[in-house]
C-alpha cells in the first residue's frame, strides 16, 4: 500500500475507512498471495530450464559458439528483472525511498516504469531471456487481440482498430471501457503515434 498509495493505507481518510471493511483487506491479501505464487512458479520453472541447459553444456550435448560463455547467475538475474518489469515491480534504484511520495502524484511509479521498460527485454543480450520475452509478449498480444477481435466479430462488444484513437484496442461495452492488457495499450498507442508522426 505504501508503494501503490491506492485504496488501502493510513495516509488518507478514505483508505482508513476501506481498511475497516473486512472483505477489502481479505481480497488484497488473496490477490497478492496468488500473484506472488504465480510469479514464483514462473521464476522457478525458468531456473529449471537454466539448470538443464547448463547440464547439457557440461555433458557436451549442447555446444557454444567460439568465445561464448554461459553465465547461469547472470541469466537468472536478467530473467528476474524481466519478470519484475512485466509484473509492475520495476526497480527504482536510488529513488526507492521516494516511492511513496512519487506514487502520490504518479499513481504507481514501479508499475508505470515496468510498463515502459518491458519492451527492452525483447532486445536482451541474453538469448534465453530474449526468447522468453518474445514468447511472453507475443503470446499476450495474441491472447488480448484474439479475445478482443473474437468478441467484436460475435457482436459482444466493440473494439477500435484506429491507432490514433484513445480507445485503440480497448473493449467497449456501452459506456464502459476495458483494457485487457492491464495498461500496456496506453504505451503501445503512444509508440504507434510517435512512429506514425516521425514517418510523415
C-alpha positions as CSV (number, residue, x, y, z in Angstrom):
1,X,0.0,0.0,0.0
2,X,2.9,2.4,0.7
3,X,4.1,1.5,-2.8
4,X,0.9,2.0,-4.7
5,X,-0.7,4.6,-2.5
6,X,-4.1,3.4,-3.6
7,X,-7.2,2.1,-1.9
8,X,-5.6,0.9,1.4
9,X,-3.3,2.8,3.7
10,X,-3.5,5.0,6.8
11,X,-2.3,8.2,4.9
12,X,-5.8,9.5,4.0
13,X,-9.4,9.2,5.4
14,X,-10.9,7.1,2.6
15,X,-8.2,4.4,2.8
16,X,-8.6,4.3,6.5
17,X,-12.3,3.7,6.1
18,X,-11.6,1.0,3.5
19,X,-9.4,-0.9,5.9
20,X,-12.4,-1.3,8.3
21,X,-14.3,-3.2,5.6
22,X,-13.1,-6.8,6.2
23,X,-13.5,-8.0,2.6
24,X,-11.1,-5.3,1.2
25,X,-8.0,-6.5,3.1
26,X,-9.0,-10.1,2.6
27,X,-9.3,-9.5,-1.2
28,X,-5.9,-7.7,-1.2
29,X,-4.2,-10.5,0.7
30,X,-5.6,-13.2,-1.6
31,X,-4.6,-11.3,-4.7
32,X,-1.1,-10.6,-3.5
33,X,-0.6,-14.2,-2.3
34,X,-1.8,-15.8,-5.5
35,X,0.1,-13.3,-7.7
36,X,3.3,-14.0,-5.8
37,X,2.8,-17.7,-6.0
38,X,2.2,-17.5,-9.8
39,X,5.4,-15.3,-10.2
40,X,7.4,-17.7,-8.0
41,X,6.4,-20.7,-10.1
42,X,7.2,-18.9,-13.4
43,X,10.6,-18.0,-11.9
44,X,11.5,-21.5,-10.6
45,X,10.4,-23.0,-13.9
46,X,12.9,-20.8,-15.7
47,X,15.6,-21.6,-13.2
48,X,15.0,-25.3,-14.0
49,X,15.5,-24.5,-17.7
50,X,18.8,-22.7,-17.0
51,X,20.0,-25.7,-14.9
52,X,19.0,-28.1,-17.6
53,X,20.9,-26.0,-20.2
54,X,24.0,-25.9,-18.0
55,X,23.9,-29.6,-17.6
56,X,23.5,-30.2,-21.3
57,X,26.5,-27.9,-22.0
58,X,28.6,-29.7,-19.3
59,X,27.7,-33.1,-20.8
60,X,28.6,-31.9,-24.3
61,X,25.1,-32.3,-25.6
62,X,24.9,-28.6,-26.4
63,X,27.8,-26.6,-27.7
64,X,28.5,-22.9,-27.5
65,X,30.0,-20.7,-30.2
66,X,33.7,-19.9,-30.1
67,X,34.3,-17.3,-27.3
68,X,30.7,-17.7,-25.9
69,X,30.1,-18.4,-22.3
70,X,27.0,-19.4,-20.4
71,X,26.5,-17.5,-17.2
72,X,23.8,-19.2,-15.1
73,X,23.6,-16.5,-12.4
74,X,23.6,-13.7,-15.0
75,X,20.8,-15.3,-17.0
76,X,18.7,-15.9,-13.9
77,X,19.2,-12.3,-12.7
78,X,18.3,-10.9,-16.1
79,X,15.1,-13.0,-16.1
80,X,14.2,-11.9,-12.6
81,X,14.5,-8.3,-13.8
82,X,12.2,-9.0,-16.8
83,X,9.6,-10.7,-14.6
84,X,9.8,-7.7,-12.2
85,X,9.2,-5.3,-15.1
86,X,6.3,-7.3,-16.6
87,X,4.5,-7.6,-13.2
88,X,4.8,-3.9,-12.4
89,X,7.6,-4.2,-9.9
90,X,10.4,-2.4,-11.7
91,X,13.4,-1.5,-9.6
92,X,13.8,2.2,-8.7
93,X,17.4,2.1,-7.7
94,X,18.4,5.1,-5.7
95,X,14.9,6.5,-5.9
96,X,13.4,3.6,-3.9
97,X,13.0,5.7,-0.7
98,X,10.9,8.2,-2.6
99,X,8.5,5.6,-3.9
100,X,5.5,6.6,-1.6
101,X,5.8,10.3,-2.5
102,X,6.2,9.6,-6.2
103,X,3.2,7.3,-6.1
104,X,1.0,10.1,-4.7
105,X,1.4,12.0,-7.9
106,X,2.2,9.3,-10.5
107,X,-0.3,6.5,-9.4
108,X,2.2,3.6,-9.1
109,X,5.7,4.5,-10.2
110,X,7.0,0.9,-10.3
111,X,4.0,-0.2,-12.3
112,X,4.4,2.6,-14.8
113,X,8.1,2.2,-15.0
114,X,7.6,-1.6,-15.5
115,X,5.2,-0.9,-18.4
116,X,7.8,1.4,-20.1
117,X,10.8,-0.9,-19.5
118,X,9.2,-4.2,-20.5
119,X,9.9,-4.0,-24.3
120,X,13.7,-3.6,-23.6
121,X,13.8,-7.4,-22.9
122,X,12.9,-8.1,-26.5
123,X,16.5,-6.9,-27.3
124,X,18.2,-8.5,-24.3
125,X,21.8,-9.6,-25.0
126,X,20.9,-12.8,-23.1
127,X,19.4,-15.3,-25.7
128,X,17.4,-17.2,-23.1
129,X,15.8,-14.1,-21.7
130,X,15.2,-12.6,-25.1
131,X,13.5,-15.8,-26.2
132,X,11.2,-15.8,-23.1
133,X,10.5,-12.1,-23.7
134,X,9.3,-12.6,-27.3
135,X,7.3,-15.7,-26.3
136,X,5.6,-14.0,-23.4
137,X,4.9,-10.6,-25.1
138,X,3.7,-12.1,-28.4
139,X,1.6,-14.6,-26.5
140,X,0.0,-11.8,-24.6
141,X,-0.7,-9.7,-27.7
142,X,-2.2,-12.7,-29.4
143,X,-4.4,-13.5,-26.4
144,X,-5.6,-9.9,-25.9
145,X,-6.0,-9.2,-29.6
146,X,-7.7,-12.6,-30.2
147,X,-10.2,-12.2,-27.4
148,X,-11.0,-8.6,-28.4
149,X,-11.4,-9.3,-32.1
150,X,-13.4,-12.5,-31.4
151,X,-15.9,-10.6,-29.2
152,X,-16.1,-7.9,-31.9
153,X,-16.9,-10.5,-34.6
154,X,-19.5,-12.1,-32.3
155,X,-21.1,-8.7,-31.6
156,X,-20.4,-8.9,-27.9
157,X,-18.5,-5.6,-27.8
158,X,-16.8,-3.1,-30.0
159,X,-13.0,-2.6,-30.4
160,X,-11.4,0.4,-32.1
161,X,-8.7,-0.5,-34.6
162,X,-7.7,3.1,-35.2
163,X,-4.2,3.6,-33.6
164,X,-4.9,7.3,-33.4
165,X,-8.0,6.8,-31.2
166,X,-7.6,6.9,-27.4
167,X,-9.7,3.7,-27.4
168,X,-7.3,1.8,-29.7
169,X,-7.5,-1.9,-28.8
170,X,-9.9,-1.2,-25.9
171,X,-13.0,-3.3,-25.4
172,X,-16.1,-1.0,-25.3
173,X,-19.4,-2.2,-23.9
174,X,-21.7,0.7,-23.9
175,X,-20.1,3.5,-21.9
176,X,-17.6,1.1,-20.3
177,X,-14.0,0.8,-21.4
178,X,-12.0,-2.3,-20.6
179,X,-8.2,-2.5,-21.3
180,X,-7.4,-6.3,-21.3
181,X,-3.7,-5.5,-21.4
182,X,-3.6,-4.0,-18.0
183,X,-2.3,-0.7,-19.1
184,X,0.2,-1.7,-21.8
185,X,-2.2,-0.4,-24.6
186,X,-1.6,3.2,-23.5
187,X,2.1,2.9,-24.2
188,X,1.6,0.9,-27.4
189,X,-0.7,3.7,-28.6
190,X,1.9,6.3,-27.7
191,X,4.6,4.5,-29.5
192,X,2.4,3.9,-32.6
193,X,1.6,7.7,-32.7
194,X,5.2,8.7,-32.3
195,X,6.3,6.3,-35.1
196,X,3.5,7.5,-37.4
197,X,4.3,11.1,-36.7
198,X,8.0,10.7,-37.4
199,X,7.3,8.9,-40.7
200,X,5.2,11.8,-42.0
